Amino acid sequence: MSDATATLAVTAAPTPSSKDDGARRRQVLILVAVCAVIALLLFAVTDVYLQNVLILTLMYAALSQSWNILGGYCGQISLGHALYFGVGAYTTSYLFAGYGILPWFGLVLGGVLSALLALVLGYFCFRLKGHYFAIATLVIAEIGLLLVHNSDTLGGALGIQWPFAADGWATMQFARNKLPYIYLALALFVVTWVATYVIEGSRWGFWWRAIKDDSQAAESLGVEVFRSKMAAAGVSAFFTAVGGAFYAAFVAYIDPDSVMSFRFSLLFCLPAVLGGIGTLWGPAVGALILIPVTELTRSYLGGSGSGLDLIIYGGLIMIVALARPEGVLSLFGGAGKGSAR
């Protein structure tokens, strides 16, 4: 019997020990330290390209954490999170470009729609297990991509161009300054991290880890497995869609392939797998490694380096799988792991 399942066998509502409380407080201190370092970087990094890399790294750290809620903690490996990312991006862009509705409203609505969509899909897909579930999520995401490609309402293959507007927080547009986008990306990461932190120490967090370890044993101990999976899917989809809305505001133009291709689903799960799946800091560590590699190979090698980032991804994943199956974060002991394993 696993640790999480054994915990459930002892008590239905686990009470953290003083040692666990100390470990969780350390996680918060690490978050504060990370935010402080990023704040200092804002004074040191003035190059627009490097600021762009920082924005994408923070964004993918948040998106990978969103995926980690379902794939890492609950053990339901999804290869279709690009669908939720696209829903968030298209909802925000369509409302702003078509009706002038501020992106903040589209951001929330896109998150809610994605959560509802995840619940509908989960009702059917969670009857599948293992690789069958992963394949189902991949196929559904590809169907969504094809539907958007052929939707005249959403611009089809041409996509949606954001209208030009005055710079400001209301419209999320800052043509002359990247710093506001860094603040928004950092806020997205912090909110996603804090939500994961709170859930991890709650009853839901224990249930999800028990389901990941052994769903049948967890169910025999009273865990509502199906409802728990549905909750994880809804929360994960919501934050992924919020990230999609932010990305749409950042680039100011979207089309189906730029927000819903399979590449995005990979970029959401790979940082967590590389850094440490099912941990608080694994996605951030993985994003800190993978995203700069992607941007540097794309910038310095251009077309001749097309696909090289995927080769590097594969090489890193193989090395980590052989040397550190628990992820790069395991090199630092329990520094980034949750308080209750």
C-alpha positions as CSV (number, residue, x, y, z in Angstrom):
1,M,0.0,0.0,0.0
2,S,1.4,3.4,-1.0
3,D,2.0,6.3,1.4
4,A,-0.9,8.3,0.2
5,T,-3.3,5.3,0.4
6,A,-1.9,4.3,3.8
7,T,-2.6,7.8,5.0
8,L,-6.2,7.5,3.9
9,A,-6.5,4.2,5.7
10,V,-5.5,5.9,9.0
11,T,-7.8,8.9,8.7
12,A,-10.3,10.3,6.3
13,A,-9.2,13.9,6.9
14,P,-5.4,13.9,7.4
15,T,-4.0,16.4,9.8
16,P,-0.5,17.7,8.8
17,S,2.2,17.2,11.5
18,S,4.4,20.0,12.7
19,K,7.1,18.6,10.4
20,D,4.7,18.8,7.4
21,D,3.8,22.4,8.4
22,G,7.4,23.3,8.4
23,A,8.0,21.8,5.0
24,R,5.0,23.7,3.6
25,R,6.2,26.9,5.1
26,R,9.5,26.4,3.3
27,Q,7.6,26.1,0.0
28,V,6.1,29.5,0.5
29,L,9.4,31.0,1.4
30,I,10.9,29.5,-1.8
31,L,8.1,31.1,-3.8
32,V,8.8,34.5,-2.1
33,A,12.5,34.1,-3.0
34,V,11.7,33.2,-6.6
35,C,9.5,36.3,-7.0
36,A,12.2,38.4,-5.4
37,V,14.8,37.1,-7.9
38,I,12.5,37.8,-10.8
39,A,11.9,41.3,-9.5
40,L,15.7,41.8,-9.5
41,L,15.9,40.4,-13.0
42,L,13.6,43.1,-14.2
43,F,16.2,45.7,-13.4
44,A,19.0,43.7,-15.0
45,V,17.3,42.4,-18.1
46,T,16.6,45.2,-20.5
47,D,17.0,43.3,-23.8
48,V,13.5,42.7,-25.3
49,Y,14.4,39.2,-26.6
50,L,15.5,38.1,-23.1
51,Q,12.3,39.6,-21.6
52,N,10.3,37.6,-24.1
53,V,12.1,34.4,-23.0
54,L,11.3,35.2,-19.4
55,I,7.6,35.8,-20.2
56,L,7.4,32.5,-22.0
57,T,9.2,30.6,-19.3
58,L,6.9,31.9,-16.6
59,M,3.8,31.2,-18.8
60,Y,4.8,27.6,-19.5
61,A,5.8,27.1,-15.9
62,A,2.2,28.0,-15.0
63,L,0.7,25.9,-17.8
64,S,2.8,22.9,-16.9
65,Q,1.6,23.3,-13.3
66,S,-1.9,23.4,-14.6
67,W,-1.3,20.1,-16.4
68,N,0.5,18.7,-13.4
69,I,-2.8,19.0,-11.3
70,L,-4.4,16.3,-13.5
71,G,-1.4,14.5,-14.9
72,G,1.0,14.7,-11.9
73,Y,-1.1,14.6,-8.8
74,C,-4.1,12.6,-10.1
75,G,-2.1,10.4,-12.5
76,Q,-4.3,11.0,-15.5
77,I,-1.9,11.6,-18.4
78,S,-3.5,14.0,-20.8
79,L,-2.1,14.7,-24.3
80,G,-4.9,17.1,-25.2
81,H,-4.5,20.1,-23.0
82,A,-4.0,22.2,-26.2
83,L,-7.7,22.1,-26.6
84,Y,-8.3,24.0,-23.3
85,F,-5.5,26.4,-24.2
86,G,-7.2,27.1,-27.5
87,V,-10.6,27.6,-25.9
88,G,-9.2,30.2,-23.6
89,A,-7.3,32.0,-26.4
90,Y,-10.2,31.9,-28.9
91,T,-12.9,32.9,-26.3
92,T,-10.9,36.0,-25.3
93,S,-9.9,36.9,-28.9
94,Y,-13.4,36.4,-30.4
95,L,-15.1,38.5,-27.8
96,F,-12.5,41.3,-27.9
97,A,-12.1,41.4,-31.7
98,G,-15.8,40.9,-32.5
99,Y,-17.6,42.7,-29.7
100,G,-15.1,44.9,-28.0
101,I,-15.5,42.9,-24.7
102,L,-12.4,43.4,-22.5
103,P,-10.0,40.5,-22.4
104,W,-10.4,40.1,-18.6
105,F,-14.0,39.0,-19.1
106,G,-13.0,36.7,-21.9
107,L,-10.2,35.2,-19.7
108,V,-12.7,34.3,-17.0
109,L,-15.3,33.0,-19.4
110,G,-12.8,31.0,-21.4
111,G,-11.6,29.4,-18.1
112,V,-15.2,28.5,-17.1
113,L,-16.0,27.1,-20.6
114,S,-12.9,25.0,-20.6
115,A,-13.7,23.6,-17.1
116,L,-17.2,22.7,-18.3
117,L,-15.8,21.1,-21.4
118,A,-13.3,19.1,-19.3
119,L,-16.2,17.8,-17.2
120,V,-18.2,16.8,-20.2
121,L,-15.2,15.0,-21.8
122,G,-14.2,13.6,-18.5
123,Y,-17.6,12.0,-18.0
124,F,-16.7,9.7,-21.0
125,C,-12.9,9.6,-21.0
126,F,-12.5,8.7,-17.3
127,R,-14.1,5.4,-18.1
128,L,-10.8,4.7,-19.9
129,K,-7.5,4.0,-18.1
130,G,-3.8,4.3,-18.8
131,H,-2.7,4.8,-22.4
132,Y,-6.3,4.5,-23.7
133,F,-7.2,7.7,-21.7
134,A,-4.1,9.5,-23.1
135,I,-4.9,8.5,-26.7
136,A,-8.5,9.6,-26.2
137,T,-7.5,13.1,-25.1
138,L,-5.1,13.4,-28.0
139,V,-7.8,12.4,-30.5
140,I,-10.3,14.8,-29.0
141,A,-7.9,17.7,-29.1
142,E,-7.1,17.0,-32.8
143,I,-10.8,17.0,-33.6
144,G,-11.1,20.3,-31.9
145,L,-8.2,21.6,-34.0
146,L,-10.0,20.5,-37.2
147,L,-13.3,22.0,-36.1
148,V,-11.7,25.4,-35.5
149,H,-9.8,25.2,-38.8
150,N,-13.1,24.8,-40.6
151,S,-15.1,27.4,-38.6
152,D,-15.8,30.6,-40.5
153,T,-17.1,32.2,-37.3
154,L,-13.7,31.8,-35.7
155,G,-11.8,32.9,-38.8
156,G,-10.9,29.4,-40.0
157,A,-7.2,29.0,-40.9
158,L,-6.7,32.8,-41.0
159,G,-7.4,33.1,-37.3
160,I,-8.2,36.3,-35.4
161,Q,-6.3,39.5,-35.3
162,W,-6.6,41.6,-32.2
163,P,-7.7,45.2,-33.0
164,F,-5.2,48.0,-32.3
165,A,-6.1,49.8,-29.1
166,A,-4.4,52.2,-26.7
167,D,-1.9,50.5,-24.3
168,G,-3.4,49.8,-21.0
169,W,-4.2,47.1,-18.4
170,A,-7.8,47.0,-19.4
171,T,-7.1,45.8,-22.9
172,M,-3.9,43.8,-21.9
173,Q,-2.0,45.5,-24.7
174,F,1.4,47.0,-24.3
175,A,3.1,47.6,-27.6
176,R,6.0,49.6,-26.4
177,N,6.9,47.8,-23.1
178,K,7.3,44.1,-22.2
179,L,7.4,44.7,-18.4
180,P,3.6,44.5,-17.9
181,Y,3.5,41.1,-19.7
182,I,6.2,39.9,-17.3
183,Y,4.0,41.0,-14.4
184,L,1.0,39.2,-15.8
185,A,3.0,36.1,-16.5
186,L,4.4,36.1,-13.0
187,A,0.9,36.6,-11.6
188,L,-0.4,33.7,-13.6
189,F,2.4,31.5,-12.3
190,V,2.0,32.6,-8.7
191,V,-1.8,32.1,-8.8
192,T,-1.5,28.6,-10.4
193,W,1.3,27.7,-7.9
194,V,-0.7,28.9,-4.9
195,A,-3.8,27.0,-6.1
196,T,-1.8,23.8,-6.4
197,Y,-0.2,24.4,-3.0
198,V,-3.6,24.8,-1.3
199,I,-5.1,21.8,-3.0
200,E,-2.0,19.6,-2.3
201,G,-2.5,20.0,1.4
202,S,-6.3,19.5,1.3
203,R,-8.5,16.4,1.3
204,W,-8.6,16.6,-2.5
205,G,-4.8,16.5,-2.7
206,F,-4.6,13.3,-0.6
207,W,-7.4,11.8,-2.7
208,W,-5.7,12.6,-6.0
209,R,-2.4,11.1,-4.9
210,A,-4.1,8.0,-3.6
211,I,-5.9,7.6,-6.9
212,K,-2.6,8.0,-8.8
213,D,-1.0,5.3,-6.6
214,D,-3.8,2.8,-6.7
215,S,-7.4,3.8,-7.6
216,Q,-9.0,0.5,-6.6
217,A,-7.4,0.6,-3.1
218,A,-8.4,4.3,-2.8
219,E,-12.0,3.5,-3.7
220,S,-12.1,0.7,-1.2
221,L,-11.1,3.2,1.5
222,G,-14.0,5.6,0.6
223,V,-12.4,7.9,-2.0
224,E,-14.9,9.0,-4.6
225,V,-12.6,8.2,-7.5
226,F,-14.7,9.4,-10.4
227,R,-15.7,12.7,-8.8
228,S,-12.0,13.3,-7.8
229,K,-10.9,12.9,-11.4
230,M,-13.6,15.2,-12.6
231,A,-12.6,17.9,-10.1
232,A,-8.9,17.6,-11.1
233,A,-9.8,17.9,-14.8
234,G,-12.0,21.0,-14.2
235,V,-9.3,22.8,-12.2
236,S,-6.6,21.9,-14.6
237,A,-8.6,23.0,-17.7
238,F,-9.6,26.3,-16.1
239,F,-6.0,27.4,-15.4
240,T,-4.9,26.1,-18.8
241,A,-7.5,28.3,-20.5
242,V,-6.5,31.3,-18.5
243,G,-3.0,30.8,-19.8
244,G,-4.4,30.6,-23.3
245,A,-6.1,33.9,-22.9
246,F,-2.9,35.5,-21.6
247,Y,-1.0,34.1,-24.6
248,A,-3.5,35.5,-27.0
249,A,-3.2,39.0,-25.5
250,F,0.6,38.7,-25.6
251,V,0.9,37.8,-29.3
252,A,-2.3,39.8,-30.4
253,Y,-3.0,37.3,-33.2
254,I,-4.0,33.6,-33.1
255,D,-4.8,30.9,-35.6
256,P,-5.6,27.2,-35.0
257,D,-2.1,25.9,-35.3
258,S,-0.6,28.7,-33.2
259,V,-2.7,27.8,-30.1
260,M,-4.2,24.3,-30.6
261,S,-1.5,22.1,-32.2
262,F,-0.2,19.0,-30.5
263,R,3.1,20.8,-29.9
264,F,1.4,22.8,-27.1
265,S,0.2,19.7,-25.3
266,L,3.7,18.5,-25.3
267,L,5.1,21.7,-24.0
268,F,2.6,21.6,-21.1
269,C,3.5,18.1,-19.9
270,L,7.3,17.9,-20.7
271,P,8.4,20.5,-18.1
272,A,6.6,18.6,-15.4
273,V,8.0,15.3,-16.5
274,L,11.5,16.7,-16.7
275,G,11.4,18.7,-13.5
276,G,9.4,16.3,-11.4
277,I,5.9,15.1,-12.0
278,G,3.5,15.5,-9.1
279,T,5.6,18.1,-7.3
280,L,5.1,21.8,-6.6
281,W,8.3,23.0,-8.3
282,G,8.9,20.3,-10.9
283,P,7.0,22.2,-13.7
284,A,8.9,25.4,-12.9
285,V,12.3,23.7,-13.0
286,G,11.5,21.9,-16.2
287,A,10.2,25.1,-17.9
288,L,13.4,26.9,-16.8
289,I,15.4,24.3,-18.7
290,L,13.2,23.6,-21.7
291,I,11.8,26.9,-22.8
292,P,15.1,28.8,-23.0
293,V,16.4,25.9,-25.0
294,T,13.5,26.2,-27.4
295,E,13.8,29.9,-27.9
296,L,17.6,29.9,-28.3
297,T,17.6,27.1,-30.9
298,R,14.9,28.8,-32.8
299,S,16.6,32.2,-32.7
300,Y,20.2,31.2,-33.4
301,L,19.7,28.3,-35.8
302,G,16.6,29.6,-37.6
303,G,15.1,27.2,-40.2
304,S,18.2,25.0,-40.1
305,G,17.5,24.2,-36.5
306,S,13.8,23.2,-37.1
307,G,13.0,20.3,-34.9
308,L,16.3,20.5,-33.0
309,D,14.4,21.5,-29.8
310,L,12.4,18.3,-30.0
311,I,15.6,16.3,-30.3
312,I,16.9,18.1,-27.2
313,Y,13.7,17.4,-25.4
314,G,13.9,13.7,-26.2
315,G,17.5,13.5,-25.2
316,L,16.9,15.3,-21.8
317,I,13.9,13.1,-21.1
318,M,15.8,9.9,-21.8
319,I,18.7,11.1,-19.6
320,V,16.4,12.0,-16.7
321,A,14.4,8.8,-17.1
322,L,17.6,6.7,-16.8
323,A,19.5,8.8,-14.2
324,R,16.7,10.5,-12.2
325,P,13.3,8.9,-12.8
326,E,11.7,11.3,-10.3
327,G,12.9,14.3,-12.3
328,V,15.6,16.9,-12.0
329,L,14.1,18.2,-8.8
330,S,15.2,15.0,-7.1
331,L,18.7,16.3,-7.3
332,F,17.8,18.8,-4.6
333,G,16.2,16.2,-2.2
334,G,12.8,17.2,-1.0
335,A,13.1,20.9,-1.6
336,G,10.4,21.2,-4.1
337,K,8.2,18.3,-3.2
338,G,4.9,18.4,-1.5
339,S,4.6,18.1,2.2
340,A,2.5,15.0,2.1
341,R,3.6,12.2,-0.2
